[in-house]
Amino acid sequence: MNSRVRTAGGLLLALAIIAAAPQLLGKFAVVLLNDIGLATLVVLGLVLVSGVGGAISFGQAAFVGIAAYATAWLTTTQAVSPWLGLAFALLLTCSCAWLIGAMTMRLGGHYLPLSTIAWGLALPLLFGNIDALGSHSGLGNIPPIHLGAWSLDQDRSMFPLIWLLVLGGGWFAVNLLRSRSGRMMRALRGGEVLLASLGADAYRVRLTLFVLAAAYAAVAGWLYAHAYRFVSPTPFSLHASIEYMFMMVVGGTSQLAGAFLGSAVFMGLDDLLKDVMPRISGRGSEISSLIFALIFLLILQRVPRGLGRPLKRLLGQVRTQRPMPAAAELALPRRELPARGSLLLSIDGVVRRFGGLTAVDRVSFDVRAGEIVGLIGPNGAGKSTLFNLITGALPLTDGKVRFLDAPIAGLPQREIALRGIARTFQHVKLRSNMTLLENVALGAHARSQCGLARGGLRLDRDEEARIAGEAMRQLERIGLADRAHDLAGSLPLGTQRLLEIARALAADPVLIVLDEPAAGLRLVEKEGLISLLDTLRAEGMTVLIVEHDMEFVMNLVDRLVVLNFGSKICEGRPDEVRADPQVQAAYLGSDA
Amino acid sequence: MNADIALILGADGLAGSAVYLIAGLGLVLIFSVTRVIFVPFGDIAVFAALSLGAMEMGRLPAAIMLIGLFAVIALIMELVELRRDRAWRRLPATLLIWGLAPLLACALAGWATSHGPEGLRVIAAVLLAVPLGPLINRVALQPIAHASVLTLLIAALVLHFLLSGLGLLWFGPEGIRTKASLDGAWVLSEGFSINHQVLLTIAAAFLLAAAFYVGFERTRLGKVLRATASNRTGARLVGIRPRHTALVAHTVAALLAGIVGVLISPVTTIYYDSGLMLGLKAFVAAIIGGLISYPLTALGAVAVGLVESFASFWSGGLKEVIVFGLLIPVLILRSGLTTHADEAEEDEV
């Protein structure tokens, strides 16, 4: 209750400030604050797509421009209401973003920022060359926004609208990042394989973020057009896009509050220098841009993570303890497990070649429902390759893989994950700055369906509670329920492996495939893991373990498959395998 | 359009291609060795051009001030480091590289301003550009060498604003066109002739590209640079110092920038902020080359130059839009070719 009271109090305070500020402040301050508000909206979107999603965009100003021109053109030439202009601006901007994003969001690394620089540069130039848009002189006489009988034709009257939208946009973004789709967005930097293993498509998540960021820019562009009542190409140039990027970096790239902080510091400083420098020197404006650049270089060198982080640390100390969600049984829909002993996974003559090297050579074996099968072999035996072939991370050269009576060879990883194969990673892929609870909740992604809009508008409370309940249940299983709100990065490696298993379990899989789960675990942790896997077997789960540690698998598995040099050399119960001369030769050398 | 116009546009386009090729080589070199998308490349070229213009008017080029400023900061940073490491035996080398070498370029420029023949001024202008690369790198980029590519890119963009701001402050807003060009033309037919300056530009690009090829394939230094480009950590393990390779890459790139500057200034009017467009178009070429392959970059440069030349004939205003639009098919192609291997997990920036 306490936190709810505080939220309501904060909201009331913010509304009071928004109502009072334009009456109390001078005209210049109001104009400056309006500009800061517009920039904050754009940077909020930028933080989402670049800071959170890792897709660097130097084209946000171009999106602001598309929206501003769209509403300007529609309201001046067709004489329709600016509210229709907003709808048109959003539609046009988001369609453009979708088109551009569809082409560029698959590009990795540095291509993306460079391509955004290219169209960030080209679009404003295009505006300046279209006669219908007034060429370089722009479009004027844009009508003001009307709210009923009230015309927002003054800076003072625009102020509340701008800041209400900033507040709303911020609220939406904060909710979104805490929701089901937001968690996947925050996981994006973990890589495509991680997202695919959770049943999500990294490309689509990134594209969604990109379009969302463009929508924020579009709202800002609409406000800009009707606040200034005039648009020309200059404010939407590449230069402006770069400035938005500066604001994001100054504020701290991955924090939403940094959007406001960065915009305020940037615009405030810019305004101050433009005001002060001409009084000092005759070439003040030139010098002020230099000082500006210098300050930014210093910020990049000294506070590379932005000004928001130290501030957040300060606020973090004030924050109270969040309540632990209760673990819940049957919170989310569960899959029907196949009957114990029925054929679950069949590997049939699987071959994988890398050029001339045959890493996996005609391997065949079956896994039946409810058993734990170990896949072992010395270094270079082809275990990891086979693992990747089963989970779809690598395509097969030849052979068949059937799961639940359907062929899965050649399917994308995501599809295989959705069919009920959950996996862990040899090199742990956890999101270190998300909490344990959030990391496990990622696993339940495919079992829930609340989308972007419901997440952002907090209409997903019921489903979120179910997801949290499921995640807590899995955390209890691995004995980490009391640390649910700690950051995953704070765990030692061994415990991180357990957390990955909990995440895999949250997906409610039929088969769980573990890649060297015992590596880096201490003895106590290994014993804990063994008892966890025993429980799972009792519940009817099927487990395939790729492992190096012989002792660990011997005490656990029902059956072992031994690989050496890419071929299966033996299969059977642990004691049979231990007695097999070929296995002894492979592990201990031929004379053993 | 008739055949003559097409030929003229083609020749113009190839001259542009040659310029983008030289710039593209420099950009790819710096990116592959240091991961920096070196936007200020164009600004260095502009400084060389503006310096040449100033010298022709008998004024001491302001680039000297810039070099002096950066050299003092770089020297202070180096000395602080020497003190910290107690490595005073490196003092002579430090003074030579960060103090004397930039000073020599400035002195030559100063002398060429008052006495020199045209040719010497051109050389002085190119040599003025050379110290700028390593100095900028030492002062602004080396302290954040381990940051993410995004941070480095932003730093490079800030540097562009810093340099163009200084250009405005010291050279003023007027455009400059230098006189140092090859006069005369090679008359091929009634309506078609090629200026000697165009031929010179193309020849320079060929020579530099050939030098790059030989340098990378045959020399030890070239192999060191290639090793760093292909695997930074591996290169460090075999004793290659990243600072050293960065210094070499920036020196070579700045030399290329200087050459670009003096090659274009007689044919194009150069303003203090012309560098960004020049650099970005070279980037388009470099992106076509995947920012890693020199031959593909050359191909990209030819495409950019020709498209630009023909586009400016059809629509002067939309020229840039068309050139940057060239990226779209390239990106689609690249995104189609991209294998979906898992990229390494990105660092949080």
Chai-1 contact restraints between the chains, C-beta under 6 A:
chainA,res_idxA,chainB,res_idxB,connection_type,confidence,min_distance_angstrom,max_distance_angstrom,comment,restraint_id
A,G54,B,E346,contact,1.0,0.0,6.0,A-B,restraint_1
A,I56,B,L150,contact,1.0,0.0,6.0,A-B,restraint_2
A,M103,B,L331,contact,1.0,0.0,6.0,A-B,restraint_3
A,M103,B,I332,contact,1.0,0.0,6.0,A-B,restraint_4
A,T104,B,L331,contact,1.0,0.0,6.0,A-B,restraint_5
A,R106,B,S335,contact,1.0,0.0,6.0,A-B,restraint_6
A,L107,B,S335,contact,1.0,0.0,6.0,A-B,restraint_7
A,G108,B,E343,contact,1.0,0.0,6.0,A-B,restraint_8
A,H110,B,V149,contact,1.0,0.0,6.0,A-B,restraint_9
A,P113,B,L153,contact,1.0,0.0,6.0,A-B,restraint_10
A,L114,B,F283,contact,1.0,0.0,6.0,A-B,restraint_11
A,L114,B,I287,contact,1.0,0.0,6.0,A-B,restraint_12
A,S115,B,L327,contact,1.0,0.0,6.0,A-B,restraint_13
A,S115,B,L331,contact,1.0,0.0,6.0,A-B,restraint_14
A,A118,B,F324,contact,1.0,0.0,6.0,A-B,restraint_15
A,A118,B,L327,contact,1.0,0.0,6.0,A-B,restraint_16
A,L121,B,F324,contact,1.0,0.0,6.0,A-B,restraint_17
A,A122,B,V321,contact,1.0,0.0,6.0,A-B,restraint_18
A,A122,B,F324,contact,1.0,0.0,6.0,A-B,restraint_19
A,L125,B,E320,contact,1.0,0.0,6.0,A-B,restraint_20
A,L125,B,V321,contact,1.0,0.0,6.0,A-B,restraint_21
A,L126,B,V321,contact,1.0,0.0,6.0,A-B,restraint_22
A,N129,B,G317,contact,1.0,0.0,6.0,A-B,restraint_23
A,N129,B,L318,contact,1.0,0.0,6.0,A-B,restraint_24
A,R189,B,E346,contact,1.0,0.0,6.0,A-B,restraint_25
A,G191,B,D342,contact,1.0,0.0,6.0,A-B,restraint_26
A,G191,B,E343,contact,1.0,0.0,6.0,A-B,restraint_27
A,G191,B,E345,contact,1.0,0.0,6.0,A-B,restraint_28
A,E192,B,D342,contact,1.0,0.0,6.0,A-B,restraint_29
A,V193,B,D342,contact,1.0,0.0,6.0,A-B,restraint_30
A,I242,B,L157,contact,1.0,0.0,6.0,A-B,restraint_31
A,V249,B,I154,contact,1.0,0.0,6.0,A-B,restraint_32
A,T253,B,V349,contact,1.0,0.0,6.0,A-B,restraint_33
A,E286,B,L168,contact,1.0,0.0,6.0,A-B,restraint_34
A,E286,B,L169,contact,1.0,0.0,6.0,A-B,restraint_35
A,S289,B,G165,contact,1.0,0.0,6.0,A-B,restraint_36
A,L290,B,G165,contact,1.0,0.0,6.0,A-B,restraint_37
A,A293,B,V158,contact,1.0,0.0,6.0,A-B,restraint_38
A,A293,B,F161,contact,1.0,0.0,6.0,A-B,restraint_39
A,A293,B,L162,contact,1.0,0.0,6.0,A-B,restraint_40
A,F296,B,V158,contact,1.0,0.0,6.0,A-B,restraint_41
A,L297,B,A140,contact,1.0,0.0,6.0,A-B,restraint_42
A,L297,B,V158,contact,1.0,0.0,6.0,A-B,restraint_43
A,L300,B,A155,contact,1.0,0.0,6.0,A-B,restraint_44
A,Q301,B,P143,contact,1.0,0.0,6.0,A-B,restraint_45
A,Q301,B,I144,contact,1.0,0.0,6.0,A-B,restraint_46
A,P304,B,A147,contact,1.0,0.0,6.0,A-B,restraint_47
